[in-house]
Amino acid sequence: MSIPKVTINLVVLNGERYIRYCLDGILAQTYPHEFIEFNILDNGSSDKTSEIVRDLGFRISDFGFAKFNFVESKLNFGMWPGQEELLKYSSGKYVLAMAVDVVLENDFIKNSVEVMEKDEKIGALQAKIYRYNVRDLEIENCPDCSAIEDPRFAKANREKLEIGGTIDTCGFQIFKSRRVINVGHGETDRGQFNEQKEIFGVEGASPFFRREALESCRIQITNYQLPITKSEIFDHDFFWYGDDLDFAWRMNMLGWGQVFSPLVIAWHDRQTTKTLRKSQADFIKIRQQIPLRKRQLDWLNTRFTIIKNDYIINILKDLPYILKREIMLSAYLLIFEPSVFLEVFKFIKLLPKILRRRKEIMRRATVSPQEIHKWFK
């Protein structure tokens, strides 16, 4: 049986604190390296990220990958438009879209391929991702030690990144109110997520895609002012935050399955929402830990995602749940975070373009409103 080629695409911005740990997890993969191509896009980092990658580049090549590319951009594409840019350098049957603050378990790619090869209707795979803190991996008195050169790192990696502990995510779950959560986030792993199952959507830390599914989800974008037509896999107007949810929803609309597998393991140092909400005061405290720009994009892009992908009949069916949440959230934002509503102006400006994208998605949708509605808890 032929071994399918896998492409690892890593998009990074100012990731000097993480890049060595991320690379170490990639280089330790048990999947045959001659069937892996590896691309890195530096999104205009102002720290030492590019310097570190250039310094390690020849050593990465020595690990026998089918191909290694390092693309340096002065322009910050954003996370998911950056992933789309790297697809130009990709030829694998499968694509692992990575963030720099993720460390892979050694069998991540091997186990992912085994799951995907069993069902050609699976478009994306979600790993069981545990939480870690990069401070626990940093080598005392050796801030510049290379993950590749220094054996102390490999030892620390094996001992400290254990399977088990606190869950970061097992994928997206959506409710009738259109609230979206990361399944298992903040829970201690007691075996409650040990079964493979279908999920609403894969989260963006390290999703494993079928390349065919990515390409099939392209939508045509027409600029009537120029006029020109181009295609996008990910919505470039989102720039950052919410792109993964938007794309996961579109994959559902176009008939691609998304699966969570507990055999595929990674660790993620999530930069926000490290604590769980236990009260209203906790909710406010957690919100204040999130950068303002991210809160603004959360509000804007979540609404764009619903406008683009949600069936009107499903919105009407769940309208009481949706309105209740919108009223409560709007009241909270008006009192505690009024600056979030500055995004209203961008919302109005982009709405015609978002509606044109909705029209294209609805034209191509292959899944009924009833089949989509089953995901709304």
N, C-alpha and C positions, 0 to 999 in steps of 0.2 A: 504494500500500500504506500502511495506517495505521501511524503511529509509536507503539509501545507506551509507556505511561507507566512511569517508574521512580521508586521511592521510595528515598531515601538516609536511613537511620536511624543516627544517631551517638549512642552512649551513652558518657558521659564522667564520670570521677570524678577530681578533682584533676589536670586535664590542662593547666594553664597553660603548661607548657613545650612542649607539642605542638600546642595547639589552632590556632595561626595557620598552621602548616605543613600540618596536616590540612585546614583550610578552604581554603587556597590550591589544594591538589590537587583539591578538589571544585569550586571555582569555575572552574578551568581546563578542565573537561571539555568535549570537543568535541560530545558528544551535545546536541541542542537543549534549551536550558534550560527552554523552555516545556513540555517533556514530563518535567520532573524536579520532584518535590516533595521537600523537605528538612526533616527533623525532627531536633532535637537534644534529648536528655534529659540534664540535669545531675543526677547521682545524689547530691546533697547535698554538693558540693565545699566544702572549707574554705579553698581557695586563691582565686586571682583568675579562675578559669575562667568563672564566670557573669558577672563584670564585663566580661571580654574579649568574650564572646559578645554581651552586651547592647550594648556599645559598637560592635560591628561589625554588629549585626543589621540596621540600616537599609541598610547597604552591601550585605549579602547579598541583601536584597530587591531591590535595584537590578540584580542580575544576571539578573533575568527568570525566576526559578523559578516554576513553576505555583503553588507554595505554600511558605511557610516558617513553621515552628513552633519555638519554643523553650520547652521544658517544664522548669521548675525544681522539683525535688522535695527535700523535707527528709529523705525516707526514701531510703536506699540500697537499690534494688531488687536490685542485682547486675547483672552484664553481660547475661545472656540473659533473665532476667525483665524487665530494662529494655528490651531489644529487643522483647519481647512487649508491653510497655506502649505502645511507640511504634507498634505495629501498629494501635492504636485511631485513630491520626491518618493512616493510610496507605491509599492507594487504588490504588497502582501495580500493574501486572501482574507486575513484578519488584521485589524488595526487596534492596538492598545493606545488609548489616548491618556497620557499621563500628566499629572501635576507634579511639581518638584518636591512638594512636602509629603510625598507618598513613598513608602518603601515596600517592595514586593517580597513575598515569601518565595523561596527558591523554586517551587513547582507551580508558580502562578500561571505561566504561559502554557506549560504542559497540561495542566488540569483544565485550563480554559479551552484549549483546542479540543480536548477529549469530549467536553460537554457540547461544544458547538458542532462538532462533526457528526453527532448523533441525530441532529434535527436541523435540516436546512432552512426551516422556518424561523429559527431563532436569529434575530437580528442583533441582539446585544446581550451581554452577560454582566451581571453584577456580582462582585466579590463580597465575601464577608470581610468587612474592613474594621479593624480595631483601632482604638485611639492610642497614640503615643505622644510623648513630648520630646522635642529634639534636645532639650537640655539634659535628658537622661542618657543621651548617646554621645554627647560631646566629651572628648577625651581631655581629662584634666591636665593642665600645663602643656597642652599640645594643640592649640587652636587651629594650626595650619596643617595638621597631619592629614595625609591623603588616605581616603578609604581604600584605595588600591594599593598604595605602598606600605601602609602601616598595619601590621597584623593585629595590633591591639584593637583596631576598630572592628575587624571581623569577629573577634572574640566578644567584644561588647555587643555587637549586633546579635549574635546567636544567643547570648545570655539574657539580654534585656528585651528583645522583641519576641515575646513568647506568644504562642497561640492560646488565646483565652484573654480574660480581663474585660475591659470595658469596650463595648461596641461603639463604633463611630457611625456606621450606616450599613444597612443591608438592602438599600434601595429606597425608592420613593413610594409613599402611600398617599392617596388623595381622598378627601372627604367630600360629602355633599355640599358643604360650605365652600368648597374649593380650597380649603386649607391643605397644605402639603407638608408632610413631615418625612424625616429620615427614619426608616424602620429600625427600631432597636437603639436609637441614639441615646447614649448615656447609660444603657442597661448593662449589668454584669452578665457575661455569657455563661448561662447555666445549661446550655444545650437546647434552648428554646428556638434557636435558628439553625438547626442541624439537618433540615430537609430542603432539598432542591424544590423550588416552586416558581411559578410565573409571578411576575410583579408588574405594577403599573409602569415603572420606569427605572432606568439605571441612573445613579447619581454620578456627578462629574469628576470624582477624584481619580478614578482609574477604570473607566468603562472599557470593555473588550468588545469591539464591533466586528460584524461581518462587513467587509468592504462593499459588497453588493448592496447591503441595506443602506449604508451611508449614501452611496451614489443614487439609489432609487428615491431617496428623500430630498433630492435637490428640487428647489422650486425656482421658477422663472421670475426674475425681477425686472420690470420695465420702468425705465426712467423717461417719463413723457416730456420732460423739459429738454433733454438732449437731442433726440430720443435714442436710447440704446436699450438693449435687453441683455441681462446677464443672469447667471444662475448662482444660487447660494445653497449650501447644505445647512449651515447655521446662520441665524439671523444676525447680520453684522450691525444692525442698529441697536441690538442689545449690548454689544461691546463686552460686557462683563456682568455676570450674575444672572441666573435664570435661564441661560441658554440651554443648559442640560435638560431642564424640565420641559422647555418648549420643544426640544428635539425629541425627547422621550414620548411626549404626547403625540407628536406627528408620526412617529414610528408606529404607535398604536393605530392611528387613523389609517395608515397605509398598509396595515395587516401584518406587521412584523412582531413576533413574540419577543419578550424580554424576560430573562430568567435570572433568578438568584441561585448561586451555587455555594454551599458552605465549604466545598473542597478548594475553592479559590480564595486565597488569603492575602491581605495586605494590611499595612498600618498607615494611618493618616494623622498628621499633626494639624488638626483643624484650627484655623486662626481665630475663629469666633465661636460662640455658643458652646463653650467647653463645659458649662454647668447646666443642670436640668432645672426647669421651672417647677417650683413647688407652691408658689403663691403669686398673687398679683405683684407684690413687691419684687419678687424674683424676676418676673417677666420684665418689669421696668429696668431692673439692674442689668439683666442680660442684654436688653435692647441697647442700653447705653454703652455697652462694651463693643458694639458693632460700629464700624466707621460710618459716618453720616452718609458718605457716597453710596455705600452698600445698602443702607436702609432706603435711600431714595430709589436706587435701582430695583430693589426688592418690590417696592410699591409699583413702580412703573412697569417693569418687565413681567411681573406676575399677571397684571391686568392685560397686557399685550398677549401673553400666552393664552389666556382664556378667550380673548376676542378672536385670536387666530384659529384656535383648535376646538373650541367647545361647540357642540351642536345646540342650536337654539331651543329645540324641544327638551333637551336635558337641562338647560338653564331654567326654563319655565317650570320644569318638574321639581327642581330643587330651589326655586326662588326664595322660599321662606328661610332656608338655611343660609343662602348666599347673602340676602339682605341683612339678616341678623348679624352676621359676621362683619359685613361692610360697615354697618352703622356703628358697631362697637369699636372697630378698628379706627374708623374716621374720627370718632369722638376722642379716642386716646391720642391720635396723632395731632389733632387740633390743640389739645391741652399740653402735651408733653413734647411733641416733635413737629411743630408747625412747618419747619423748614423742609420737611419731606414733601409737602405739597407744592414746593417750587417746581417739581417735575410735571405739574399739570400743564405748564406751557409747552414742554416737550411732548407730552401726551397728545395735545391738540395738534401740534405740528406734524407728528408722525402718524396720526390716526389714519389718514387716507391711504398711506402706504401699507399700513398693517391690514387694512380692510382688503386691499388688493391681494395681499398674501393669503388672507383667509379665503378669498374666492378661489384661488389656485388650489389650496389644500382641500377645500370642500369638493371641488371638481374632481380631484383625484382620489378622494377617500374611498376605501373599499370595505370599511367596517361600519356596521349599523350603529345608530345611537344606543340601542339596547345593549349591544356588545360592549360599548365604551362605558355605559352607565354602571355596569356590574362592578367597576373599579371604585366607584364613589361610595365610601363607607358611611 
